[in-house]
């Protein structure tokens, strides 16, 4: 604990600081809980996307061998142009939200290409969309985790350092002021007893 002045002014300052810390601590604890809940919700969404990707891979596996026989048909068939994102504010954290993708799809002649090329293009589009959505959720998780770490540090600072420090300073100041007052009363009695009696 830093050295504190043993004065009434310092006592008032420490009491004010303690009230302020005790007022802010519940808000920080609430923010910490909100961030933890948000991380859990993001994890659930990311797992849903991972499951959708696995289901799509399983669906595609039945005809994916056809792509290997004619890779030139699907090369450059689908290209990601842009990932559309927005912004959301969750518990004071600005994070991206997934809103979709823009895809460039090469035109193919339906008479010149096998029918599975259209299915391959659609599957590639869905796979790209899922991958980009998962990337947005990963970024959300990263941002919220960083904010949770900062908030946890602040909660610990208030709970373990600031509030106990103020309480200890208040205790020390009150003891010193009490001792000072007792000493003043004692000095007054001694002075009174030494004063000439008339």
C-alpha positions as CSV (number, residue, x, y, z in Angstrom):
1,X,0.0,0.0,0.0
2,X,1.3,3.4,-0.9
3,X,2.0,5.9,1.9
4,X,-1.2,7.8,2.7
5,X,-1.5,11.1,4.5
6,X,-3.1,10.7,7.9
7,X,-5.5,13.7,7.5
8,X,-9.3,14.1,7.4
9,X,-8.9,15.3,3.8
10,X,-7.2,12.1,2.9
11,X,-9.9,10.1,4.8
12,X,-12.6,11.8,2.7
13,X,-10.6,11.2,-0.5
14,X,-10.2,7.5,0.4
15,X,-13.9,7.2,1.3
16,X,-14.9,8.8,-2.1
17,X,-12.6,6.5,-4.0
18,X,-14.0,3.4,-2.2
19,X,-17.6,4.4,-3.0
20,X,-16.6,4.9,-6.6
21,X,-14.8,1.6,-6.9
22,X,-17.7,-0.2,-5.2
23,X,-20.1,1.5,-7.6
24,X,-18.1,0.5,-10.7
25,X,-17.3,-3.1,-9.7
26,X,-20.8,-4.5,-10.2
27,X,-20.9,-2.9,-13.7
28,X,-17.6,-4.6,-14.6
29,X,-18.8,-7.9,-13.2
30,X,-21.9,-7.7,-15.3
31,X,-19.9,-6.8,-18.4
32,X,-17.7,-9.8,-17.7
33,X,-20.7,-12.1,-17.5
34,X,-22.1,-10.7,-20.8
35,X,-18.8,-11.2,-22.6
36,X,-18.6,-14.8,-21.3
37,X,-22.2,-15.4,-22.5
38,X,-21.3,-13.9,-25.9
39,X,-18.3,-16.1,-26.3
40,X,-20.4,-19.2,-25.6
41,X,-23.0,-18.0,-28.1
42,X,-20.3,-17.4,-30.8
43,X,-18.9,-20.9,-30.1
44,X,-22.3,-22.4,-30.6
45,X,-22.7,-20.6,-34.0
46,X,-19.2,-21.6,-35.0
47,X,-20.0,-25.2,-34.2
48,X,-23.1,-25.0,-36.3
49,X,-21.1,-23.7,-39.3
50,X,-18.5,-26.4,-38.8
51,X,-21.3,-29.0,-38.8
52,X,-22.8,-27.5,-42.0
53,X,-19.3,-27.6,-43.7
54,X,-18.9,-31.3,-42.7
55,X,-22.4,-32.1,-44.0
56,X,-21.6,-30.3,-47.3
57,X,-18.4,-32.2,-47.7
58,X,-20.2,-35.5,-47.1
59,X,-22.9,-34.5,-49.6
60,X,-20.2,-33.5,-52.2
61,X,-18.1,-36.6,-51.6
62,X,-20.4,-38.8,-53.7
63,X,-19.6,-36.9,-56.9
64,X,-16.4,-35.1,-56.0
65,X,-14.4,-37.8,-58.0
66,X,-15.9,-36.4,-61.2
67,X,-14.1,-33.1,-60.6
68,X,-10.8,-35.0,-60.6
69,X,-11.5,-36.4,-64.0
70,X,-12.0,-32.9,-65.5
71,X,-10.4,-30.2,-63.3
72,X,-10.4,-27.7,-66.1
73,X,-14.2,-27.5,-66.0
74,X,-14.2,-26.2,-62.4
75,X,-11.0,-24.2,-62.4
76,X,-11.9,-20.5,-62.0
77,X,-15.6,-21.4,-62.1
78,X,-16.4,-19.6,-58.8
79,X,-14.4,-16.8,-57.3
80,X,-15.0,-14.7,-54.1
81,X,-15.4,-11.1,-55.0
82,X,-16.3,-9.6,-51.6
83,X,-17.4,-10.6,-48.1
84,X,-20.2,-8.4,-46.9
85,X,-20.0,-7.5,-43.2
86,X,-21.7,-5.1,-40.8
87,X,-20.9,-4.0,-37.3
88,X,-22.5,-4.9,-34.0
89,X,-21.8,-3.6,-30.5
90,X,-21.9,-6.3,-27.9
91,X,-21.1,-5.3,-24.3
92,X,-19.0,-2.4,-25.6
93,X,-17.1,-4.4,-28.2
94,X,-17.5,-3.4,-31.9
95,X,-17.3,-6.5,-33.9
96,X,-18.0,-7.6,-37.5
97,X,-21.2,-9.5,-38.4
98,X,-21.6,-11.7,-41.4
99,X,-24.1,-10.5,-44.0
100,X,-23.2,-12.6,-47.1
101,X,-20.7,-12.8,-49.9
102,X,-20.5,-11.6,-53.5
103,X,-19.4,-14.3,-55.9
104,X,-18.1,-14.1,-59.5
105,X,-19.4,-17.2,-61.3
106,X,-18.0,-18.0,-64.8
107,X,-20.7,-18.7,-67.3
108,X,-20.7,-22.3,-68.7
109,X,-22.5,-23.6,-71.7
110,X,-25.1,-26.1,-70.4
111,X,-24.8,-28.1,-73.6
112,X,-21.1,-28.4,-73.6
113,X,-20.5,-29.3,-69.9
114,X,-21.7,-32.2,-67.8
115,X,-24.6,-31.6,-65.4
116,X,-22.5,-32.0,-62.3
117,X,-20.6,-28.7,-63.1
118,X,-23.6,-26.7,-62.0
119,X,-23.8,-28.8,-58.8
120,X,-20.0,-28.2,-58.3
121,X,-20.4,-24.5,-58.7
122,X,-23.3,-24.3,-56.2
123,X,-21.4,-26.5,-53.7
124,X,-18.3,-24.3,-54.1
125,X,-20.4,-21.2,-53.5
126,X,-21.9,-22.7,-50.3
127,X,-18.5,-23.8,-49.1
128,X,-17.0,-20.4,-49.6
129,X,-19.9,-18.8,-47.8
130,X,-19.6,-21.1,-44.9
131,X,-15.8,-20.6,-44.7
132,X,-16.2,-16.8,-44.7
133,X,-19.0,-16.9,-42.1
134,X,-16.8,-19.1,-39.9
135,X,-13.9,-16.6,-40.3
136,X,-16.2,-13.8,-39.1
137,X,-17.2,-15.8,-36.1
138,X,-13.5,-16.5,-35.4
139,X,-12.8,-12.8,-35.5
140,X,-15.8,-12.1,-33.2
141,X,-14.5,-14.7,-30.7
142,X,-11.0,-13.1,-30.8
143,X,-12.3,-9.6,-30.2
144,X,-14.6,-10.6,-27.4
145,X,-11.9,-12.7,-25.8
146,X,-9.5,-9.8,-25.8
147,X,-12.2,-7.6,-24.2
148,X,-13.0,-10.3,-21.6
149,X,-9.3,-10.5,-20.7
150,X,-9.2,-6.7,-20.1
151,X,-12.4,-6.7,-18.1
152,X,-11.3,-9.7,-16.0
153,X,-8.1,-7.8,-15.2
154,X,-10.1,-4.7,-14.2
155,X,-12.4,-6.8,-12.0
156,X,-9.4,-8.4,-10.3
157,X,-7.7,-5.0,-9.9
158,X,-10.8,-3.6,-8.2
159,X,-11.6,-6.7,-6.1
160,X,-8.0,-7.5,-5.0
161,X,-6.1,-4.2,-5.1
162,X,-8.2,-1.0,-5.2
163,X,-11.0,-1.8,-2.8
164,X,-8.9,-3.6,-0.2
165,X,-6.3,-0.8,-0.5
166,X,-8.9,1.9,0.2
167,X,-10.3,0.0,3.1
168,X,-6.8,-0.5,4.6
169,X,-6.0,3.2,4.1
170,X,-9.3,4.2,5.7
171,X,-8.6,1.9,8.7
172,X,-5.0,3.4,9.1
173,X,-6.2,7.0,8.9
174,X,-9.1,6.4,11.4
175,X,-6.7,4.8,13.8
176,X,-4.2,7.7,13.4
177,X,-6.9,10.3,13.7
178,X,-8.3,8.6,16.8
179,X,-4.9,8.4,18.4
180,X,-4.4,12.1,17.6
181,X,-7.7,13.0,19.1
182,X,-7.0,10.9,22.2
183,X,-3.6,12.6,22.5
184,X,-5.2,16.0,22.2
185,X,-7.7,15.3,24.9
186,X,-4.9,14.0,27.2
187,X,-2.7,17.1,26.5
188,X,-5.8,19.2,27.3
189,X,-6.3,17.5,30.6
190,X,-2.6,17.7,31.5
191,X,-2.6,21.4,30.6
192,X,-5.7,22.0,32.7
193,X,-4.3,20.2,35.6
194,X,-1.1,22.3,35.5
195,X,-2.9,25.6,35.1
196,X,-2.9,27.7,38.2
197,X,-6.0,27.3,40.3
198,X,-7.8,30.5,41.3
